Amino acid sequence: MKHQNLIVAGLLAKLDFDKIAKVMQCLEWSWNQSEDAPSHSQLKATAERLLTEMLEKGNTGIATGGFEVWHNGQEFGIRFVVESSATVDFD
């Protein structure tokens, strides 16, 4: 549990929640039918919840509300995604 807390705290410390909040405000992006973008503290709480859930359940990744958290067995990460695309295998 202590190791897990260190991972979560380290990742959260490196993420710029103010920048994320500004992007969401500029895009008029809100959560749960709210009229306003989430606050810094709401963003941080959501990111912490996702990281903790991923680590506790042993998932390799979870995403919601723009946040993506993942681990590949060696490294852990979190990012906030505004736009993305992926290849599709049609075979």
C-alpha positions in Angstrom: 0.0 0.0 0.0 2.8 2.4 0.8 4.4 1.7 -2.6 1.1 2.4 -4.3 0.7 5.7 -2.4 4.1 6.8 -3.6 3.3 5.9 -7.2 0.0 7.9 -7.1 1.6 10.9 -5.3 4.5 11.0 -7.7 2.3 10.9 -10.8 -0.1 13.5 -9.4 2.8 15.9 -8.5 3.9 15.9 -12.1 0.5 16.6 -13.7 -0.4 20.3 -14.3 -4.0 20.4 -13.1 -4.2 24.2 -13.7 -3.4 23.7 -17.4 -6.0 20.9 -17.7 -8.6 23.2 -16.0 -7.8 26.0 -18.4 -8.1 23.7 -21.5 -11.4 22.4 -20.2 -12.7 25.9 -19.6 -11.6 27.0 -23.1 -13.4 24.1 -24.7 -16.4 24.5 -22.4 -15.9 20.9 -21.4 -17.8 19.9 -18.3 -18.6 16.6 -16.5 -22.0 15.1 -15.4 -24.3 17.7 -16.9 -22.5 20.5 -15.0 -22.4 23.9 -16.7 -18.8 24.6 -15.5 -15.6 22.8 -16.1 -14.3 20.8 -13.1 -12.2 22.6 -10.5 -8.5 21.9 -9.8 -9.5 19.9 -6.8 -12.1 17.9 -8.7 -9.6 17.1 -11.5 -7.0 16.0 -8.9 -9.5 13.8 -7.0 -10.6 12.1 -10.2 -7.1 11.4 -11.3 -6.2 10.0 -7.9 -9.3 7.8 -7.9 -8.5 6.4 -11.3 -4.8 5.7 -10.4 -5.8 4.1 -7.1 -8.5 2.0 -8.8 -6.2 0.8 -11.5 -3.5 -0.3 -8.9 -6.0 -1.9 -6.6 -7.8 -3.9 -9.3 -4.6 -4.8 -11.2 -5.9 -3.2 -14.5 -3.4 -2.1 -17.1 -5.4 1.0 -17.8 -8.6 3.0 -17.1 -9.9 6.2 -18.7 -12.7 8.7 -18.0 -13.3 12.4 -18.4 -10.2 13.0 -20.5 -7.9 11.2 -18.1 -6.1 8.0 -19.1 -4.0 6.0 -16.6 -2.0 3.0 -17.4 0.9 0.7 -16.5 2.8 -1.8 -18.5 4.5 -3.8 -15.7 7.5 -1.4 -15.6 6.2 2.1 -15.7 3.0 3.9 -14.7 1.5 6.9 -16.4 -1.3 9.4 -16.5 -2.3 11.8 -19.2 -5.2 14.1 -20.1 -6.3 13.5 -23.7 -8.3 16.1 -25.7 -8.1 14.3 -29.1 -6.8 10.9 -30.2 -6.9 8.4 -33.0 -5.8 4.8 -33.3 -5.4 2.3 -36.1 -8.1 -0.2 -36.7 -7.4 -3.8 -37.8 -10.1 -4.8 -40.3 -9.0 -8.4 -40.7 
